[in-house]
Amino acid sequence: MRVTGWELPHQPGRLASGWTSLCEHTTQHRSELVLLPECAFLEPFWESERFDAARWDAGVKTCGGWLRRLHELHAAHVVGT
């Protein structure tokens, strides 16, 4: 089984280019399993001392958009949190 583990930048301006690189890699190497980092598409909201509901909601929305793009990886399985 071909497995790819990949660190994505969390900064919105860098995430798109990181995603493109990941997709190119998984396609070129025919990855069957892709392991994404924890909360791959979000800024590190867990570093805040206080919970911010608006930030959480924005993160859920952002993550949902990226999750709809997992097929671009051309992998049978994608794992992350």
N, C-alpha and C positions, 0 to 999 in steps of 0.2 A: 504494500500500500504506500502510495506517495503522500506524504504529509507536509504541509506548509504551516509554520508558525510565523506570525508577522506582527510587528509593532506599528501601529498607525499613529500619526501625530494627532493630537486632540485639538489643535488650533484650527478653526474653521477655514482659514486661508490656505493651510497646508494639507488638510484632510483630503481634499479632492485629488491632489496630485499623488498623495500616498495611496489612495484607493486605486487610481489608474495604474500605478506601479505594481500593486498587489494583483490586480486583474491580469496584467500582462504576464506576471510571473506564474500565476496558477494556470493560465492557459498554455503558456510555453512549456511548462514542466508537467502538465496534465495531473495536477494535484487532485487527489481523491478526497482528502480531508484537509480543511483549513481551520486552524486554531487562531481565533481573534483574541486580542487582549481584553481584559476586564473593562466593561463599559467603553468599548472601542470607539464609539462615535461621539463621545461626550467630553466636555471639559471636566477636570477633576472636581466635581461639586462636593465630593466627600471631604475635601480639605477645609471646607467652611466650618466654623464652629457652630453655627446655627442653621437649622433647616430652613430653606427658602422654597415655599410651595410654588411660586411663580417660576423659579429656576428649574425645579423638578418637572413641572408641566412642560416647559420649553424643551427640556432634555428628552422627555418621553416623545414629544412630537418630532424632534430631530432624529431620534433613534428610529422611530417608525419609518421615516423616509428612507433611511439607509438600509433598514432590514428588507424593504421591498426591492433592493438592488442586489441581494445576495446571489441571485442567479447569474450575475455578471462574472462571478468567480469561476463558473463552469466546473464546480466541484460537486461530487455526490453528497458530501456532508460538510457542514460548517458548524463549528462549536465556539461558543463564547458565553459571556454573562451579561 
